[in-house]
Amino acid sequence: MLGPVPSIGSDTLPDVVKGRREAMKAMANACKKIAGMFEGKLPYDAPAFKRWADTIKAHSGAALMAEFPAASLGPPSGAKYEIDKSRDEFDALARKVASFASVISAAAEQAPDDITPQMRMGAGMSTIGSSLLGKRKIAAGEEDISKLPAEHAFHLLLQECSACHAKFREEIH
């Protein structure tokens, strides 16, 4: 197993790694903004909410898969070689993130003035473990993720991101 990868200035990184880091930063920033709106720390702004969801969607799915070619894995990047060994699993996670981002984006179109009750997680809903942590139990009627409340989809999206990072990302110090 590789130890921590030393921090390397962005001027010495290959372009694919630089691009990937920028995409990840954009997604992380979008998640922070959406979380802030759900938590009431930021005022709800439907166009901004949709823009942040669309940012995540644009950098996930096929775009995310393309950001990790085999030749770009390992040092000096934090992307583990495990990505290439488990490509189907990695790609499935990337597609799930895109699907959850689509649910969040669609919800913003339906809530121009405020976060609606339909966007909120209902009583008894939980953010059950990521697909990497075991098979997720989905309540009856939730098989179609497009019917999930946006807040629930957002929490599930964050779990998919965390699971992916836990398995496929080496911390860089």
Backbone hydrogen bonds in HBPLUS format (Angstrom, degrees):
<---DONOR---> <-ACCEPTOR-->    atom                        ^
c    i                          cat <-CA-CA->   ^        H-A-AA   ^      H-
h    n   atom  resd res      DA  || num        DHA   H-A  angle D-A-AA Bond
n    s   type  num  typ     dist DA aas  dist angle  dist       angle   num
A0173-HIS N   A0005-VAL O   3.17 MM 168  6.35 147.4  2.29 153.7 163.4     1
A0012-THR N   A0009-GLY O   3.02 MM   3  5.77 166.1  2.04 124.0 128.2     2
A0013-LEU N   A0010-SER O   3.36 MM   3  5.26 162.9  2.39 101.2 106.2     3
A0017-VAL N   A0014-PRO O   3.05 MM   3  5.43 123.6  2.38 107.7 121.2     4
A0018-LYS N   A0014-PRO O   3.03 MM   4  6.37 159.5  2.07 154.5 161.1     5
A0019-GLY N   A0015-ASP O   2.82 MM   4  6.02 166.3  1.84 156.3 159.6     6
A0020-ARG N   A0016-VAL O   2.97 MM   4  6.05 154.1  2.04 138.8 146.2     7
A0021-ARG N   A0017-VAL O   2.92 MM   4  6.12 159.6  1.96 150.2 155.1     8
A0022-GLU N   A0018-LYS O   3.01 MM   4  6.28 157.4  2.06 150.1 156.2     9
A0023-ALA N   A0019-GLY O   2.96 MM   4  6.21 156.0  2.02 147.5 154.1    10
A0024-MET N   A0020-ARG O   2.92 MM   4  6.18 159.0  1.97 150.5 156.3    11
A0025-LYS N   A0021-ARG O   2.88 MM   4  6.09 154.8  1.95 147.6 154.6    12
A0026-ALA N   A0022-GLU O   2.94 MM   4  6.16 154.8  2.00 146.3 153.0    13
A0027-MET N   A0023-ALA O   2.97 MM   4  6.24 155.6  2.03 147.9 154.4    14
A0028-ALA N   A0024-MET O   2.87 MM   4  6.06 161.2  1.90 149.4 154.8    15
A0029-ASN N   A0025-LYS O   2.92 MM   4  6.05 161.4  1.95 148.7 153.6    16
A0030-ALA N   A0026-ALA O   3.00 MM   4  6.15 157.9  2.05 143.2 149.4    17
A0031-CYS N   A0027-MET O   2.91 MM   4  6.16 156.6  1.96 149.8 156.1    18
A0032-LYS N   A0028-ALA O   2.98 MM   4  6.25 154.8  2.05 147.1 153.9    19
A0033-LYS N   A0029-ASN O   3.01 MM   4  6.31 155.4  2.07 149.5 155.9    20
A0034-ILE N   A0030-ALA O   2.94 MM   4  6.21 165.3  1.97 154.4 158.0    21
A0035-ALA N   A0031-CYS O   2.85 MM   4  5.96 165.9  1.87 151.0 155.7    22
A0036-GLY N   A0032-LYS O   2.90 MM   4  6.03 154.4  1.97 142.0 149.4    23
A0037-MET N   A0033-LYS O   3.06 MM   4  6.39 146.9  2.18 144.6 152.7    24
A0037-MET N   A0034-ILE O   3.10 MM   3  5.15 120.3  2.47  95.7 110.3    25
A0038-PHE N   A0034-ILE O   2.95 MM   4  6.29 163.9  1.97 157.0 161.1    26
A0039-GLU N   A0035-ALA O   2.83 MM   4  5.97 154.1  1.90 152.8 160.4    27
A0041-LYS N   A0036-GLY O   2.81 MM   5  4.87 128.7  2.07 152.4 157.9    28
A0042-LEU N   A0036-GLY O   2.99 MM   6  5.06 145.4  2.11 120.2 114.7    29
A0040-GLY N   A0037-MET O   3.20 MM   3  5.06 150.7  2.29  97.1 105.9    30
A0049-PHE N   A0045-ASP O   2.76 MM   4  5.90 166.1  1.77 164.4 169.1    31
A0050-LYS N   A0046-ALA O   2.85 MM   4  6.01 164.9  1.88 156.1 159.2    32
A0051-ARG N   A0047-PRO O   2.87 MM   4  6.03 155.3  1.93 141.4 149.2    33
A0052-TRP N   A0048-ALA O   2.83 MM   4  6.10 156.8  1.88 154.0 159.3    34
A0053-ALA N   A0049-PHE O   2.99 MM   4  6.26 159.7  2.04 147.6 153.4    35
A0054-ASP N   A0050-LYS O   2.75 MM   4  5.94 159.7  1.79 153.0 159.3    36
A0055-THR N   A0051-ARG O   2.87 MM   4  6.07 137.0  2.06 138.2 150.0    37
A0056-ILE N   A0052-TRP O   3.14 MM   4  6.47 157.3  2.19 147.9 152.2    38
A0057-LYS N   A0053-ALA O   2.92 MM   4  6.22 164.5  1.94 150.9 155.7    39
A0058-ALA N   A0054-ASP O   2.82 MM   4  5.90 153.5  1.89 141.9 149.0    40
A0059-HIS N   A0055-THR O   3.17 MM   4  6.36 141.2  2.32 142.2 151.2    41
A0059-HIS N   A0056-ILE O   3.18 MM   3  5.32 129.9  2.44  98.7 111.4    42
A0060-SER N   A0057-LYS O   3.34 MM   3  5.21 161.4  2.37  99.7 105.1    43
A0061-GLY N   A0094-ALA O   2.90 MM  33  4.57 144.1  2.03 118.0 115.5    44
A0064-LEU N   A0061-GLY O   3.11 MM   3  5.41 119.4  2.49 104.2 117.8    45
A0065-MET N   A0061-GLY O   3.05 MM   4  6.39 162.1  2.09 155.1 160.6    46
A0066-ALA N   A0062-ALA O   3.00 MM   4  6.17 155.8  2.06 147.0 152.9    47
A0067-GLU N   A0064-LEU O   3.05 MM   3  5.12 138.9  2.23  99.6 111.5    48
A0068-PHE N   A0065-MET O   3.32 MM   3  5.85 169.4  2.33 115.1 117.9    49
A0072-SER N   A0069-PRO O   2.86 MM   3  5.57 162.2  1.89 125.6 131.7    50
A0073-LEU N   A0070-ALA O   3.30 MM   3  5.62 171.4  2.31 116.6 117.8    51
A0074-GLY N   A0079-ALA O   2.64 MM   5  5.52 163.4  1.67 159.4 165.5    52
A0077-SER N   A0074-GLY O   2.91 MM   3  5.44 135.5  2.11 133.9 129.5    53
A0170-GLU N   A0078-GLY O   2.52 MM  92  4.58 172.9  1.53 150.8 153.6    54
A0080-LYS N   A0168-PHE O   2.91 MM  88  5.19 178.6  1.91 141.0 141.2    55
A0083-ILE N   A0080-LYS O   3.21 MM   3  6.02 167.6  2.23 119.1 121.6    56
A0084-ASP N   A0081-TYR O   3.03 MM   3  5.80 129.6  2.29 120.4 129.0    57
A0086-SER N   A0082-GLU O   2.87 MM   4  5.98 137.9  2.05 149.0 159.3    58
A0090-PHE N   A0086-SER O   2.99 MM   4  6.25 164.7  2.02 159.4 164.4    59
A0091-ASP N   A0087-ARG O   2.83 MM   4  5.96 167.8  1.84 156.0 159.3    60
A0092-ALA N   A0088-ASP O   2.96 MM   4  6.10 151.7  2.05 141.3 149.1    61
A0093-LEU N   A0089-GLU O   3.07 MM   4  6.35 155.4  2.13 147.7 153.6    62
A0094-ALA N   A0090-PHE O   3.01 MM   4  6.35 157.7  2.06 150.7 157.0    63
A0095-ARG N   A0091-ASP O   2.96 MM   4  6.22 155.6  2.02 149.1 155.2    64
A0096-LYS N   A0092-ALA O   2.94 MM   4  6.19 152.6  2.02 146.4 154.0    65
A0097-VAL N   A0093-LEU O   3.00 MM   4  6.27 160.0  2.04 153.5 157.9    66
A0098-ALA N   A0094-ALA O   3.19 MM   4  6.45 158.1  2.24 142.4 148.0    67
A0099-SER N   A0095-ARG O   2.91 MM   4  6.21 152.3  1.99 146.8 154.9    68
A0100-PHE N   A0096-LYS O   2.90 MM   4  6.16 164.6  1.92 158.1 160.9    69
A0101-ALA N   A0097-VAL O   2.93 MM   4  6.12 156.5  1.99 148.3 155.4    70
A0102-SER N   A0098-ALA O   2.98 MM   4  6.21 144.3  2.11 142.2 151.5    71
A0103-VAL N   A0099-SER O   3.18 MM   4  6.55 149.5  2.28 145.6 152.8    72
A0104-ILE N   A0100-PHE O   3.12 MM   4  6.44 158.6  2.17 150.0 155.2    73
A0105-SER N   A0101-ALA O   2.92 MM   4  6.11 159.9  1.96 149.0 154.6    74
A0106-ALA N   A0102-SER O   2.93 MM   4  6.08 162.4  1.96 148.3 152.9    75
A0107-ALA N   A0103-VAL O   3.08 MM   4  6.28 150.4  2.17 143.3 151.0    76
A0108-ALA N   A0104-ILE O   3.29 MM   4  6.62 145.4  2.42 143.0 151.0    77
A0108-ALA N   A0105-SER O   3.15 MM   3  5.33 125.7  2.46  98.9 112.0    78
A0109-GLU N   A0106-ALA O   3.14 MM   3  5.31 130.2  2.40  99.2 111.9    79
A0110-GLN N   A0107-ALA O   3.05 MM   3  5.22 136.4  2.25 100.5 112.6    80
A0111-ALA N   A0108-ALA O   3.32 MM   3  5.14 152.8  2.40  95.8 103.6    81
A0119-MET N   A0116-THR O   2.94 MM   3  5.27 148.1  2.04 108.5 118.3    82
A0120-ARG N   A0117-PRO O   3.11 MM   3  5.21 144.2  2.25 100.6 110.9    83
A0151-GLU N   A0119-MET O   2.78 MM  32  5.86 168.8  1.79 166.3 168.8    84
A0125-MET N   A0122-GLY O   3.12 MM   3  5.63 162.9  2.15 132.6 134.2    85
A0133-LEU N   A0130-SER O   2.91 MM   3  5.20 142.0  2.06 106.0 117.5    86
A0142-GLU N   A0139-ALA O   2.98 MM   3  5.61 151.8  2.06 144.1 144.3    87
A0147-LYS N   A0144-ASP O   2.96 MM   3  5.83 168.1  1.97 127.0 130.9    88
A0148-LEU N   A0145-ILE O   3.00 MM   3  5.23 164.5  2.02 111.0 116.1    89
A0152-HIS N   A0149-PRO O   3.03 MM   3  5.33 119.6  2.41 105.5 120.0    90
A0153-ALA N   A0149-PRO O   2.95 MM   4  6.28 165.7  1.97 159.8 164.4    91
A0154-PHE N   A0150-ALA O   2.80 MM   4  5.99 150.1  1.88 147.7 156.3    92
A0155-HIS N   A0151-GLU O   3.05 MM   4  6.33 157.0  2.11 144.1 149.2    93
A0156-LEU N   A0152-HIS O   2.94 MM   4  6.23 159.3  1.98 153.5 159.6    94
A0157-LEU N   A0153-ALA O   2.82 MM   4  6.01 150.7  1.91 144.7 153.4    95
A0158-LEU N   A0154-PHE O   2.96 MM   4  6.27 159.4  2.00 150.5 155.1    96
A0159-GLN N   A0155-HIS O   3.00 MM   4  6.29 149.9  2.09 142.7 151.0    97
A0160-GLU N   A0156-LEU O   2.97 MM   4  6.27 152.2  2.05 148.1 155.1    98
A0161-CYS N   A0157-LEU O   2.99 MM   4  6.32 157.8  2.04 152.2 158.4    99
A0162-SER N   A0158-LEU O   2.90 MM   4  6.14 163.9  1.93 150.2 154.5   100
A0163-ALA N   A0159-GLN O   2.88 MM   4  6.02 161.0  1.92 148.8 154.0   101
A0164-CYS N   A0160-GLU O   2.96 MM   4  6.08 157.4  2.01 145.8 152.0   102
A0165-HIS N   A0161-CYS O   2.92 MM   4  6.17 166.0  1.94 154.7 158.4   103
A0166-ALA N   A0162-SER O   2.88 MM   4  6.04 155.3  1.94 147.2 154.4   104
A0167-LYS N   A0163-ALA O   3.16 MM   4  6.35 150.3  2.25 143.9 150.2   105
A0168-PHE N   A0164-CYS O   2.74 MM   4  5.66 164.6  1.76 158.9 164.4   106
A0169-ARG N   A0165-HIS O   3.04 MM   4  4.73 141.5  2.20 129.8 128.9   107
